[in-house]
Each structure stands twice: as C-alpha cells, then as structure tokens.
C-alpha cells in the first residue's frame, strides 16, 4: 500500500486545517482516521457531516452502535471496531451489546438482532434488500424512515472502513486496549 501521511494541523492541506481543528476540539485529539482523511479535504468534510447527520437520526445510542459495529465487523475494519468499542463505552452502551457485536454472537434482545440483520442485509446485498427483510425490520418496531437512516450509517462506515483499509490507519492509543481481530 502507498504510505498515507497522518496529518496534523501543521501538515494538512489548507482546506483540512479547520476540519482537523474541529476534530481536536470535539475529541480532545485528532483521530488517526481524520488525520488520514485530511489528505482529501472533501472526504474529511463529508465524513464529518455524514457522522453528524447519522448521530442526529432517530436511532438511540444502542442502535447507533449496532449499526456502526455490524458494518465495521462485516468490513473487517481493524481501526473502527476498536474505536467504536471505546466510543460505545463513552456512550454507556451495555458491554454485552458491544461484545456480541465484536464476537458476532447473538445480541441481548430481538429488536437489536433485527437491526443487525437488516443492516447486514443492506451491506451484503448492496441495498438490493428483499421485501421480506424490510418487512422483518418493520415488524421489529422500526420505521420506513429508519430503513433509509440505515443507508446513511452504511455511507458513513464505507467512508471510514475503506479509508482505513487503503491507508492501514494505525489504531489510536486510546483505542488500542480494544484491539480486535475476527475470530477464526
């Protein structure tokens, strides 16, 4: 893989400097993902916007985590699984949910399992989800709005997971305790 620079506010392209400053203000540091994305200011800006939009969907903290981590694990993202493990802890998501997602084991309740199943259907079928999968999702208590909000979450994770694969982004020190490798 080509070496991608891990930018800071001094080395980033001009159009990314403010975006990185915003990241530092929001997280107390510049996440490695953002530092890599800074090479392409439009990607970093788009990612930050999509992240904020997804955070403002109708999903609660547990549901956001299920969507993020289901996609991260499906995409085998060495960076995002540990990062979202740390994020879930900060959001006070039950560890049982996080561990089930990381280990691809059953979730503690059927509603969250339906959300994981639907999210993975969207990813695996590239949006060409059959009517039964949509109906199962709706029958679990979700809405048509949320069908489309899952797509927003997928868009966010494609940006981050694919960037991390291409750049082999090192896991930030604060997330290293949550290192993850898919079980064989």
C-alpha positions in Angstrom: 0.0 0.0 0.0 1.2 3.5 -0.6 2.1 5.4 2.5 -0.6 7.8 3.6 0.5 10.7 5.8 -1.1 11.1 9.2 -1.6 14.8 9.1 -1.8 17.3 11.9 -2.9 20.9 11.8 0.6 21.9 10.6 1.0 19.4 7.7 -2.6 19.2 6.5 -3.7 20.8 3.2 -5.1 24.2 3.9 -8.7 23.1 3.3 -8.4 20.5 6.0 -6.8 22.6 8.8 -10.0 23.9 10.2 -11.6 20.4 9.9 -8.8 18.9 11.9 -9.1 21.7 14.5 -12.8 20.9 14.8 -11.9 17.2 15.4 -9.3 18.1 18.0 -11.9 20.3 19.8 -14.6 17.6 19.6 -12.4 14.6 20.7 -9.5 16.2 22.6 -7.2 14.8 19.9 -7.1 14.3 16.2 -8.3 10.7 15.5 -6.0 8.9 13.1 -8.8 8.3 10.7 -9.4 12.1 10.4 -5.6 12.7 10.1 -5.5 10.3 7.1 -8.7 11.7 5.6 -7.2 15.2 5.8 -5.2 14.4 2.6 -8.6 14.7 0.8 -10.4 17.7 2.4 -13.7 16.8 0.7 -13.6 13.3 2.2 -12.9 14.6 5.7 -15.6 17.3 5.5 -18.1 14.8 4.0 -17.3 12.3 6.7 -17.7 14.8 9.5 -21.0 15.9 8.0 -22.4 12.4 7.5 -21.3 11.5 11.0 -23.2 14.4 12.5 -26.3 13.6 10.4 -26.2 10.0 11.4 -25.8 10.9 15.1 -29.0 13.0 14.7 -31.1 10.2 13.3 -33.9 8.6 15.2 -31.7 5.7 16.5 -30.7 5.6 20.2 -27.1 5.0 21.4 -27.5 1.2 21.4 -29.0 1.2 17.9 -26.3 3.5 16.5 -23.7 1.2 18.0 -25.3 -1.9 16.5 -25.3 -0.3 13.0 -21.7 1.0 13.3 -20.2 -2.2 14.7 -22.2 -4.5 12.5 -20.7 -2.8 9.5 -17.2 -2.4 11.0 -17.1 -6.2 11.7 -18.6 -7.1 8.3 -15.9 -4.9 6.7 -13.2 -6.4 9.0 -12.0 -2.9 9.9 -9.0 -3.2 12.2 -9.4 0.5 13.2 -13.1 1.1 13.5 -14.0 -1.9 15.6 -11.7 -0.8 18.5 -12.6 2.8 18.0 -16.3 2.1 18.2 -15.7 -0.1 21.2 -14.2 2.9 23.0 -16.9 5.2 21.7 -19.6 2.7 22.9 -18.1 2.8 26.4 -18.2 6.6 26.4 -21.8 6.5 25.3 -22.5 4.0 28.1 -23.7 1.2 25.8 -24.0 -2.1 27.7 -20.8 -4.2 27.3 -23.0 -7.2 26.4 -24.1 -5.4 23.2 -20.6 -4.4 22.3 -19.2 -7.9 23.0 -21.9 -9.6 21.0 -21.2 -7.3 18.0 -17.4 -7.8 18.2 -17.7 -11.6 18.5 -20.7 -12.0 16.1 -22.8 -13.7 18.7 -26.5 -13.1 19.5 -27.5 -9.7 20.8 -29.3 -9.4 24.1 -32.7 -8.7 22.5 -34.6 -9.4 19.3 -35.1 -5.8 18.3 -31.3 -5.2 18.2 -30.8 -8.5 16.4 -33.3 -7.4 13.8 -31.4 -4.2 13.4 -28.1 -6.0 12.9 -29.7 -8.5 10.5 -31.2 -5.7 8.4 -28.0 -3.6 8.4 -26.0 -6.6 7.2 -28.6 -7.3 4.5 -28.2 -3.7 3.2 -24.4 -4.1 3.2 -24.2 -7.6 1.7 -26.9 -7.0 -0.9 -25.6 -3.5 -1.7 -29.1 -2.1 -0.9 -31.0 -4.7 -3.0 -32.7 -6.0 0.1 -35.7 -8.2 -0.5 -39.2 -7.3 0.7 -39.1 -10.0 3.5 -36.0 -8.4 5.1 -37.6 -5.0 5.0 -40.9 -6.3 6.5 -39.0 -8.2 9.2 -37.3 -4.9 10.1 -40.6 -3.1 10.2 -42.2 -5.9 12.2 -39.4 -5.5 14.9 -40.7 -2.0 15.5 -38.6 0.1 13.2 -39.9 2.6 10.6 -39.5 3.3 6.9 -37.6 6.4 7.9 -35.2 4.1 9.8 -34.8 1.8 6.7 -33.3 4.9 5.0 -31.3 6.0 8.0 -29.5 2.7 8.0 -28.3 3.7 4.5 -26.9 6.8 6.0 -25.0 4.7 8.5 -23.7 2.5 5.8 -22.5 5.5 3.8 -20.6 6.8 6.9 -18.9 3.4 7.5 -18.0 2.9 3.9 -16.1 6.2 4.1 -14.2 5.2 7.2 -13.7 1.5 6.7 -12.5 1.8 3.2 -10.1 4.7 4.1 -8.7 2.6 6.9 -8.2 -0.4 4.6 -6.4 1.7 2.0 -4.3 3.6 4.5 -3.8 0.9 7.1 -4.5 3.6 9.7 -2.8 2.8 13.0 -5.2 2.4 15.9 -5.1 5.4 18.2 -3.5 4.8 21.6 -6.8 5.4 23.4 -8.4 2.6 21.5 -5.5 0.1 21.5 -6.9 -1.7 24.6 -9.9 -2.7 22.5 -7.8 -4.2 19.7 -9.9 -6.6 17.6 -9.3 -9.5 15.1 -12.1 -11.5 13.7 -12.4 -15.0 15.3 -11.2 -17.8 13.0 
